[in-house]
Amino acid sequence: MASVAAAAGVAGKRRTGVLALYKATLKQARLLPHEKVDSTLDSVRRGYKDSMGITDEEEITAAIKDGFGRLGYLRTVTPRIDNRARRAQSQHKTKYVIRGEQFVKGGVA
């Protein structure tokens, strides 16, 4: 009985890890250029859906390794976002406040 409970615990941890890998892969795919997002998301979803019925331990391990490989590839091909440039842009934005019925540049409401 203890071995069944232990096996269930391992399966639960594996499932949690696979779901985290799935979410990370989807999140990374959404960062791709706009024209590649939909096809990549479909490919990721289809791959995980096709792998749901695997019961052989070796095949499961191979599928998880493949998932990590795909995530690594997506991280490699995803363009980087330069946060310093983004911060600099946001600091130079003109801020407007509505005072009465008019937009007023800067200031506090």
N, C-alpha and C positions, 0 to 999 in steps of 0.2 A: 504494500500500500504506500509505503514511503517513497518508493521509486517512481510511482505514478505521480505523486504530488511534486516530486523533484522535477520530473519531466515536464509537468504542466508549468512549473515556475520558470524553467529554461525557455519553454515555448512562449510564455508571456513576455519575458524579457526580449526574446528575439523579435516578437511581433512589435513591441514598442520601438525597438531599434530600427526595424524595417520601415515602420510608419514615419519615424523621424527622418530617415534617409529619403523617403518619398516626398515628405514636405520640403526638405532642403533642396531636393532636385527640382521640384515645381517652382520654388522661390527663385532659384538660380535661373531657370528657364525663362521666367518673367522678366529678367534683366537683359535678355538678348535684344538685339534690334527688332523693331516692331514687325518687320516682314517675316521674321523667323519664329516669333513667339508661338503662334497658333499651331504650326506643324510640329514644333518641338514638344509642346505640352501634350498634343495628341499622341506623339510617339512615346513619351514617358508614361502616360496613363495606360496606353495599350500594352506596353511592356510589363508593367506591374500587374495589370489585369490578367494577362496571359500566364504570369508566373504564380498566380494565386493557388492553382491546383497542384503544385509540386509537393510531393510527400517524401521523396528520397533525400536523405541528409546531404549527400554530396552535391546533388542538384541545387538544393537550397543554398548551400555555401557558395556554389559557383554563381548563382543568381545574385546573391548579396555582394559578392566581389564585383560582378558586372555592374551592379547599381552604383557602387563606390567609384568604379572606373568612369561611368557615364557622368557622375557628378563632378569628378575631377576634370573631365573633358569640358563640361559646360563652364566650369570656373576658369579654364584656360582660354576659351574662345569668347567669353563675355567681356565686352569693353569695360575698362575701368572708369569709374566716375571720380573725377578729381574733386574731392571735398573742399580743398583749399580754394579753388576757383569758385565753387558754388557759394562758399561763405563770403568771399569777397564780393560777389554779385549781390548777395542779399543785404550786405552792409551799405551798398550804394543805391538801394531802392528808395524812391520817394514815397513817404508815407502820407496818407490823407486821412482826415478825420471829418466826420459829418458834424457840423455845428449849425444848429437851426435847420435850415433847408439847403445849406451850401456845403460843398466840399472845401475844406481848408487844408492847405499844405502843411504837414508836420503838426506839432503841438499835441496836446492832450485833450481828450474829449471833455 
